[in-house]
Amino acid sequence: MKVRNKIIGVSIAAGLLTLPFLQAGEKRITRKQLPPGVEQTVAKQSAGATIRGFSTEIDNHKKVYEVELLANGHEKDISMDEKGSILEVEEEVSLESLPPSVKSGLTKAARGAKISKVESLTKHGKLVAYEAVVRAGKKRSEIQVAPGGGRLAHPE
């Protein structure tokens, strides 16, 4: 009986420990599920773009909404709080369009891996980083550089 109680206790504890990770996962939602403030921001930001979908997740114990857009032929993801205030914009940019220092910084950080996609990261209206998807063989990873092309003090 004591062993069974211990197993049940460990199982419950393990479940409680994994709960924050389950809550943090991205969940697809419909436009009808957006709060009014988020809907207003989406209406403004999606003008002239194609909406590809909506999602929500818990980030730092706060609910965040994201709209995925296709704007002018490139991807653009906008994250907002429940009131519709824009928290972050990830916008696809071409490697060729970047300033030489940023292109050089990404190439150096890629360490010979192929750069397949680049995005600018803007938080609270300020460009904070460039992020690139790199592939080395079958391995895929992401790298980031500062707006000037140098190393970041911390990942964005």
C-alpha positions in Angstrom: 0.0 0.0 0.0 2.8 2.4 0.9 4.5 1.7 -2.5 1.3 2.4 -4.3 0.8 5.8 -2.5 4.4 6.8 -3.3 3.8 5.9 -7.0 0.6 8.0 -7.1 2.4 10.9 -5.3 5.3 10.8 -7.8 2.9 10.7 -10.7 0.9 13.7 -9.4 4.1 15.6 -8.8 5.4 14.8 -12.3 2.1 16.0 -13.8 2.2 19.2 -11.9 5.8 19.9 -12.9 4.9 19.4 -16.6 1.8 21.6 -16.5 3.6 24.9 -17.1 5.2 23.4 -20.2 1.9 22.2 -21.5 0.3 25.6 -21.0 3.2 27.3 -22.8 2.5 25.5 -26.0 1.1 27.3 -29.0 -2.6 26.7 -29.6 -4.3 27.5 -32.9 -7.4 29.6 -32.7 -9.9 31.2 -35.0 -10.5 34.9 -35.6 -13.8 34.7 -33.7 -11.8 33.8 -30.5 -9.8 37.0 -30.5 -10.5 39.6 -27.8 -11.8 43.0 -29.2 -8.5 44.8 -28.8 -6.6 42.1 -30.6 -9.2 42.1 -33.3 -8.8 45.8 -33.8 -5.0 45.5 -34.1 -5.3 42.6 -36.5 -7.7 44.6 -38.7 -5.2 47.5 -38.9 -2.0 45.4 -39.3 -3.5 43.0 -41.8 -4.7 45.6 -44.3 -3.4 44.5 -47.8 -2.0 41.2 -46.4 -3.2 37.7 -46.4 -4.0 36.2 -42.9 -2.6 32.7 -42.6 -3.7 32.0 -39.1 -4.0 32.8 -35.4 -2.6 31.3 -32.3 -2.3 31.9 -28.6 0.2 30.8 -25.9 1.2 31.6 -22.4 4.5 33.5 -22.2 5.8 34.6 -18.8 2.4 33.8 -17.3 0.6 36.1 -19.7 -1.6 35.2 -22.6 -0.1 36.3 -26.0 -1.9 36.3 -29.3 -0.2 35.9 -32.7 -1.4 36.6 -36.2 0.6 35.1 -39.1 0.5 37.2 -42.2 1.7 37.1 -45.8 2.5 40.7 -46.6 4.1 41.8 -49.9 5.2 38.2 -50.6 7.0 37.6 -47.3 6.0 36.3 -43.9 5.2 38.6 -41.0 4.1 37.4 -37.5 2.7 39.9 -35.0 2.5 39.1 -31.3 0.1 41.0 -29.1 -1.1 41.1 -25.5 -4.8 40.7 -24.6 -5.5 44.4 -25.2 -4.0 44.3 -28.7 -0.8 46.1 -27.9 2.0 44.9 -30.2 4.7 43.1 -28.3 6.8 41.7 -31.1 7.0 41.7 -34.9 9.0 39.0 -36.8 9.2 40.0 -40.4 10.9 38.0 -43.2 13.6 40.0 -45.0 16.0 39.0 -47.8 19.6 38.4 -46.9 20.6 40.7 -49.8 18.6 43.6 -48.4 20.5 43.7 -45.1 23.2 46.2 -44.3 26.7 44.7 -45.0 27.5 44.5 -41.3 24.4 42.5 -40.5 24.9 40.2 -43.5 28.5 39.6 -42.4 27.5 39.0 -38.8 24.9 36.4 -39.8 27.4 34.7 -42.2 30.0 34.5 -39.4 27.5 33.2 -36.9 26.3 30.6 -39.4 29.8 29.0 -39.4 29.5 27.7 -42.9 25.9 26.5 -42.6 23.4 27.6 -45.3 21.2 30.5 -44.3 17.7 29.7 -45.5 15.5 32.4 -44.0 16.1 35.8 -42.2 13.7 37.8 -40.1 13.9 41.1 -38.4 12.8 41.1 -34.7 11.1 44.2 -33.4 10.0 44.5 -29.8 7.8 47.3 -28.5 8.5 49.2 -31.8 12.3 48.9 -31.6 14.5 46.7 -33.9 16.3 44.4 -31.5 17.8 41.6 -33.6 18.0 39.7 -36.9 17.3 36.0 -36.7 18.2 33.4 -39.4 17.4 29.8 -39.9 20.5 27.8 -40.8 21.0 24.3 -42.1 24.1 22.2 -41.9 23.3 18.8 -43.5 20.0 17.7 -41.9 20.5 19.8 -38.8 18.4 23.0 -38.6 19.0 25.7 -36.0 18.5 29.5 -35.5 21.1 32.2 -35.0 20.7 35.8 -34.0 22.7 39.0 -34.3 22.3 42.5 -33.1 20.9 45.2 -35.4 24.4 46.3 -36.2 25.5 42.7 -37.0 27.4 42.1 -33.7 26.8 39.5 -31.0 23.7 39.9 -28.7 24.1 40.2 -25.0 21.2 37.7 -24.7 18.9 35.9 -27.1 15.9 37.8 -28.1 
